[in-house]
């Protein structure tokens, strides 16, 4: 998505994730709202409900990505007919490629399912992780003793910039593991 290289796109992405978070409670109560929103012209929807317009745009983007993944998968399967080898997608694994290559029944690999799965992963991961990290960062900055001990531990475990960070190494870091498991962010409801 090039969010680090494109500040305008990053700002829009942040607003989109915020829209998902703010609209989720409403849409849970009014599930028909998305159907109605799809019938409203985009320019009108953007004017009267920018958050809903952002969500519709994200869903359209996921639908486009799902279509592209299905087409790529079908092309790869056509190649199998000629070579008898299953080819992996050139871009690397994605949610789409994992679902399409899985043992799920064929009816579970349709366009609608793929786009809904991608949207769910983005919606669930974006705001929840951001809120958790924000709360944890606040509490670290508010407790300079813990922050300093955590810094020393991380720097001593990874003295060279660019060292590989493996989960086994992280699990051996008592301050990081303790803070992660006892973080005040874990006691706050970070989802809608």
LOKOL-634724 format. One line per field, with one value per residue (C-alpha): residue number from 0; residue in one letter; x negated, y, z negated. Coordinates in nm, 2 decimals. Each point is the difference from the previous one (the first is absolute). Last residue first. Layout:
// LOKOL-634724
seq <- [NUM|...]
type <- [a|...]
X <- [X|...]
Y <- [Y|...]
Z <- [Z|...]
//
This chain:
// LOKOL-634724
seq <- [191|190|189|188|187|186|185|184|183|182|181|180|179|178|177|176|175|174|173|172|171|170|169|168|167|166|165|164|163|162|161|160|159|158|157|156|155|154|153|152|151|150|149|148|147|146|145|144|143|142|141|140|139|138|137|136|135|134|133|132|131|130|129|128|127|126|125|124|123|122|121|120|119|118|117|116|115|114|113|112|111|110|109|108|107|106|105|104|103|102|101|100|99|98|97|96|95|94|93|92|91|90|89|88|87|86|85|84|83|82|81|80|79|78|77|76|75|74|73|72|71|70|69|68|67|66|65|64|63|62|61|60|59|58|57|56|55|54|53|52|51|50|49|48|47|46|45|44|43|42|41|40|39|38|37|36|35|34|33|32|31|30|29|28|27|26|25|24|23|22|21|20|19|18|17|16|15|14|13|12|11|10|9|8|7|6|5|4|3|2|1|0]
type <- [x|x|x|x|x|x|x|x|x|x|x|x|x|x|x|x|x|x|x|x|x|x|x|x|x|x|x|x|x|x|x|x|x|x|x|x|x|x|x|x|x|x|x|x|x|x|x|x|x|x|x|x|x|x|x|x|x|x|x|x|x|x|x|x|x|x|x|x|x|x|x|x|x|x|x|x|x|x|x|x|x|x|x|x|x|x|x|x|x|x|x|x|x|x|x|x|x|x|x|x|x|x|x|x|x|x|x|x|x|x|x|x|x|x|x|x|x|x|x|x|x|x|x|x|x|x|x|x|x|x|x|x|x|x|x|x|x|x|x|x|x|x|x|x|x|x|x|x|x|x|x|x|x|x|x|x|x|x|x|x|x|x|x|x|x|x|x|x|x|x|x|x|x|x|x|x|x|x|x|x|x|x|x|x|x|x|x|x|x|x|x|x]
X <- [1.60|-0.34|-0.27|0.17|-0.27|-0.17|-0.25|-0.10|-0.10|-0.29|-0.03|-0.08|-0.20|-0.17|-0.11|-0.11|-0.20|-0.15|-0.08|-0.17|-0.03|0.32|-0.15|-0.28|0.23|0.22|-0.29|-0.12|-0.28|-0.27|0.04|-0.15|-0.26|0.03|0.32|0.05|-0.20|0.20|0.33|-0.07|-0.15|0.31|0.24|-0.18|0.02|0.37|0.08|-0.17|0.15|0.36|0.23|-0.19|0.06|0.37|0.05|-0.17|0.22|0.31|-0.11|-0.11|0.34|0.19|-0.20|0.04|0.37|0.04|-0.17|0.02|0.38|0.08|-0.28|0.07|0.37|-0.04|-0.22|0.24|0.30|-0.19|-0.08|0.35|0.17|-0.24|0.05|-0.23|0.25|0.21|-0.32|-0.01|-0.30|-0.31|-0.22|-0.16|0.26|0.02|-0.38|-0.02|0.26|-0.15|-0.33|-0.31|-0.27|0.03|-0.09|0.29|-0.10|0.01|0.16|-0.18|0.16|-0.16|0.28|0.30|-0.19|-0.02|0.38|-0.01|-0.24|0.23|0.30|-0.20|-0.09|0.36|0.12|-0.27|0.11|0.36|-0.09|-0.20|0.29|0.24|-0.25|-0.01|0.38|0.01|-0.25|0.20|0.32|-0.17|-0.13|0.35|0.15|-0.25|0.06|0.37|0.19|-0.25|-0.18|0.34|0.11|-0.32|0.02|0.35|0.23|0.10|-0.30|0.09|0.34|-0.16|-0.26|0.28|0.19|-0.21|0.14|-0.10|-0.34|-0.03|0.02|-0.25|-0.24|0.02|-0.26|-0.26|0.04|-0.01|-0.32|-0.16|0.11|-0.13|-0.34|-0.01|0.08|-0.29|-0.23|0.11|-0.09|-0.33|-0.11|-0.34|0.09|0.35|-0.14|0.31]
Y <- [-0.24|-0.12|0.13|-0.10|0.09|-0.26|-0.10|0.37|0.01|-0.23|-0.30|-0.26|0.24|0.16|-0.34|-0.12|0.32|0.00|-0.37|-0.02|-0.37|0.00|0.27|-0.23|-0.29|0.23|0.09|0.36|-0.01|0.25|0.32|0.24|-0.19|-0.04|-0.20|-0.17|0.27|0.27|-0.16|-0.06|0.35|0.16|-0.21|0.10|0.37|-0.03|-0.17|0.28|0.27|-0.09|0.25|-0.07|-0.37|0.06|0.22|-0.25|-0.28|0.20|0.10|-0.35|-0.15|0.27|-0.05|-0.38|0.02|0.27|-0.20|-0.37|-0.05|0.22|-0.13|-0.36|0.05|0.17|-0.28|-0.26|0.18|0.04|-0.37|-0.11|0.21|-0.11|-0.36|-0.25|-0.14|-0.15|-0.19|-0.18|0.10|-0.21|0.31|0.15|0.26|0.09|0.03|0.19|0.25|0.07|0.06|-0.20|0.14|0.23|-0.27|-0.22|-0.37|-0.24|-0.34|-0.24|-0.22|0.22|0.06|-0.05|0.17|0.32|0.02|-0.03|0.30|0.20|-0.09|0.11|0.33|0.06|-0.08|0.23|0.29|-0.05|0.00|0.32|0.17|-0.11|0.12|0.34|0.02|-0.08|0.27|0.25|-0.10|0.05|0.35|0.09|-0.10|0.22|0.29|-0.01|0.29|0.13|-0.33|-0.17|0.26|-0.04|-0.38|-0.02|-0.16|-0.36|-0.15|0.19|-0.17|-0.34|0.11|0.13|-0.33|-0.12|0.26|-0.09|-0.14|0.28|0.26|-0.18|-0.04|0.37|0.15|-0.28|-0.03|0.38|0.01|-0.26|0.22|0.32|-0.17|-0.11|0.35|0.14|-0.28|0.08|0.37|-0.09|-0.22|-0.17|-0.15|-0.10|-0.19|-0.22]
Z <- [-1.94|-0.08|-0.24|-0.33|-0.25|-0.21|0.26|0.06|-0.37|0.11|-0.21|0.27|0.22|-0.30|-0.13|0.34|0.06|-0.35|0.00|0.34|0.07|0.20|0.23|0.10|0.08|0.20|0.23|0.06|0.26|-0.07|0.21|-0.25|-0.20|-0.37|0.01|-0.34|-0.18|0.17|-0.07|-0.37|-0.05|0.17|-0.21|-0.32|0.11|0.08|-0.33|-0.20|0.23|-0.08|0.18|0.32|-0.03|-0.09|0.30|0.23|-0.12|0.06|0.35|0.08|-0.10|0.19|0.32|-0.03|-0.04|0.27|0.28|-0.07|-0.02|0.30|0.21|-0.08|0.05|0.34|0.12|-0.11|0.16|0.33|0.01|-0.10|0.26|0.28|-0.06|-0.18|-0.25|0.29|0.11|-0.33|-0.22|0.05|0.03|0.31|0.05|-0.37|-0.03|0.33|-0.11|-0.34|0.18|0.07|0.23|0.30|0.25|-0.09|-0.06|0.29|-0.03|0.23|0.27|0.27|0.25|-0.22|-0.28|0.20|0.01|-0.38|-0.01|0.22|-0.22|-0.31|0.17|0.09|-0.35|-0.14|0.23|-0.09|-0.37|0.04|0.17|-0.28|-0.26|0.17|0.02|-0.37|-0.07|0.20|-0.18|-0.33|0.11|0.12|-0.34|-0.18|0.24|-0.07|0.16|0.26|0.07|0.05|0.25|0.20|-0.02|0.13|-0.25|0.08|-0.18|-0.31|-0.02|0.00|-0.25|-0.24|0.00|-0.29|-0.23|-0.35|0.11|0.25|-0.29|-0.22|0.30|0.12|-0.24|0.04|0.38|0.03|-0.21|0.24|0.29|-0.16|-0.06|0.36|0.12|-0.20|0.13|0.36|-0.05|-0.17|0.30|-0.05|-0.34|0.12|0.31|0.02]
//
